[in-house]
């Protein structure tokens, strides 16, 4: 691992102004204060539909790019919405592209559930199942719920609440320390 751990931030939402993306952008803003670097994955919409016939060398360029950034990361932090009781199709597609590779295997991984209380459990359950197939090392104490409503965002689009920002810092710290082991 590098001297400064790098955590890959994966948003499961394609929606502009998504609270899930705001969570990860806030984590990115908090990261320097806890001694980690973060990289926000921005190419979810560019990934082709997964087809096992295409999961061969050479991979489609967007899939190869995804696997390369996953390989460089020391840990992964996910924040995804729930649609129809499960993961959004575009994010499930991203995860499908990782099953045939080894980039996530044993990599410390966690998620933030930003949904209102009582919501988002289906996405969490599906995420846990799919990450199990990838061999990700789920860091349970870093899998937390930080409900975020639109009113929680400042003018900069980041979470303004200091308690939530502190929680994000703790999550990043837990992932970084697991990545060092």
C-alpha positions in Angstrom: 0.0 0.0 0.0 1.2 3.5 -0.7 2.1 5.9 2.1 -1.2 7.7 1.7 -4.1 5.2 1.2 -6.3 5.7 -1.8 -10.0 4.9 -1.4 -12.1 4.6 -4.5 -15.6 6.2 -4.2 -18.3 4.5 -6.2 -21.7 6.1 -6.5 -24.6 3.9 -7.6 -26.6 6.9 -8.9 -26.6 8.5 -12.3 -28.9 11.3 -11.2 -27.5 14.8 -11.3 -27.6 16.2 -7.7 -28.0 12.8 -6.1 -27.7 12.7 -2.3 -25.6 9.5 -2.7 -23.1 11.3 -4.8 -23.2 14.2 -2.3 -22.2 11.8 0.4 -19.2 10.6 -1.6 -18.2 14.2 -2.6 -18.3 15.1 1.1 -16.2 12.1 1.9 -13.7 13.4 -0.7 -13.7 16.8 1.0 -13.1 15.2 4.4 -10.4 12.7 3.3 -7.4 15.0 3.7 -8.3 15.6 7.3 -8.0 11.9 8.0 -4.9 11.3 5.9 -6.3 9.5 2.9 -6.7 10.2 -0.7 -9.9 9.5 -2.6 -10.8 9.1 -6.2 -14.4 9.5 -7.4 -15.3 7.0 -10.2 -17.2 9.1 -12.8 -17.7 6.7 -15.7 -20.8 4.6 -14.5 -22.9 5.8 -17.5 -20.1 4.9 -20.0 -19.9 1.2 -19.0 -21.4 -1.1 -21.7 -24.1 -3.6 -20.7 -22.3 -6.6 -19.2 -22.0 -9.6 -21.5 -19.9 -12.5 -20.5 -18.8 -12.9 -24.1 -17.1 -9.4 -23.8 -15.4 -10.3 -20.5 -12.2 -11.3 -22.3 -9.0 -9.5 -23.2 -9.1 -6.9 -24.5 -11.9 -5.7 -22.4 -14.1 -2.8 -23.6 -12.2 0.4 -22.7 -14.7 1.6 -20.0 -14.6 -1.9 -18.3 -10.8 -1.9 -18.5 -10.7 1.5 -17.0 -13.0 0.5 -14.1 -10.8 -2.6 -13.4 -7.6 -0.5 -13.5 -8.9 2.1 -11.0 -10.2 -0.7 -8.7 -6.8 -2.4 -8.9 -5.0 0.9 -7.8 -7.3 1.5 -4.9 -6.4 0.4 -1.4 -10.1 0.3 -0.4 -13.6 1.0 -1.8 -16.5 3.1 -0.4 -19.9 2.8 -2.1 -23.0 4.9 -1.7 -25.9 3.7 -3.8 -29.7 4.4 -3.9 -32.3 1.6 -3.8 -34.6 1.2 -6.8 -37.5 -1.3 -6.8 -36.1 -2.9 -3.7 -32.6 -3.6 -5.0 -29.6 -1.9 -6.6 -30.1 0.4 -9.6 -29.4 -1.6 -12.8 -26.5 0.6 -13.9 -24.7 0.0 -10.6 -25.4 -3.7 -10.7 -23.9 -3.6 -14.2 -20.7 -2.0 -12.8 -20.5 -4.8 -10.2 -21.1 -7.4 -12.9 -18.0 -6.2 -14.7 -15.9 -6.8 -11.5 -17.0 -10.5 -11.0 -14.7 -11.8 -13.7 -11.6 -9.9 -12.4 -9.7 -10.2 -9.2 -9.3 -6.4 -8.5 -11.9 -6.4 -5.6 -10.9 -9.8 -4.1 -9.8 -9.2 -0.5 -10.1 -5.4 -0.9 -11.5 -3.6 2.1 -15.0 -2.4 1.1 -17.8 -0.6 2.8 -21.0 1.3 2.0 -22.9 4.2 3.3 -26.7 4.0 3.2 -28.0 7.6 2.8 -31.7 6.6 2.5 -34.3 7.8 5.0 -34.8 5.5 8.0 -36.5 2.3 7.1 -35.4 2.4 3.5 -32.4 1.1 1.5 -32.2 -2.3 3.1 -32.9 -4.2 -0.2 -29.9 -2.4 -1.9 -27.7 -3.2 1.1 -28.7 -6.9 1.0 -28.1 -7.1 -2.8 -24.8 -5.3 -2.4 -23.6 -7.7 0.3 -24.6 -10.7 -1.9 -22.8 -9.4 -5.1 -19.7 -8.3 -3.2 -19.6 -11.8 -1.8 -19.2 -13.1 -5.3 -16.4 -10.6 -6.0 -14.5 -11.7 -2.9 -14.5 -8.2 -1.4 -13.5 -7.9 2.2 -16.5 -6.2 3.8 -15.5 -3.9 6.7 -18.6 -4.2 8.8 -17.9 -1.3 11.2 -17.5 1.0 8.2 -20.9 0.0 6.7 -23.1 2.7 8.2 -26.3 4.6 7.7 -26.1 8.4 7.3 -29.5 9.6 6.2 -29.2 12.6 3.9 -32.1 14.7 2.8 -31.7 17.4 0.2 -32.0 20.0 3.0 -28.8 18.6 4.5 -26.7 19.9 1.7 -25.0 23.3 1.7 -24.8 25.6 -1.3 -21.7 23.7 -2.4 -23.6 20.5 -2.7 -21.8 18.9 0.3 -23.2 17.7 3.6 -23.1 20.6 6.0 -23.7 18.7 9.2 -20.5 18.3 11.2 -21.6 15.0 12.8 -22.2 13.4 9.4 -18.9 14.7 8.2 -17.2 13.2 11.3 -18.9 9.9 10.6 -17.6 9.9 7.0 -14.1 10.6 8.3 -14.4 7.6 10.7 -15.5 5.4 7.8 -12.5 6.5 5.7 -10.2 5.9 8.6 -11.5 2.4 9.2 -11.2 1.5 5.5 -7.6 2.9 5.4 -6.6 1.0 8.4 -8.0 -2.3 7.0 -6.2 -1.6 3.8 -2.9 -1.4 5.7 -3.3 -4.9 7.1 
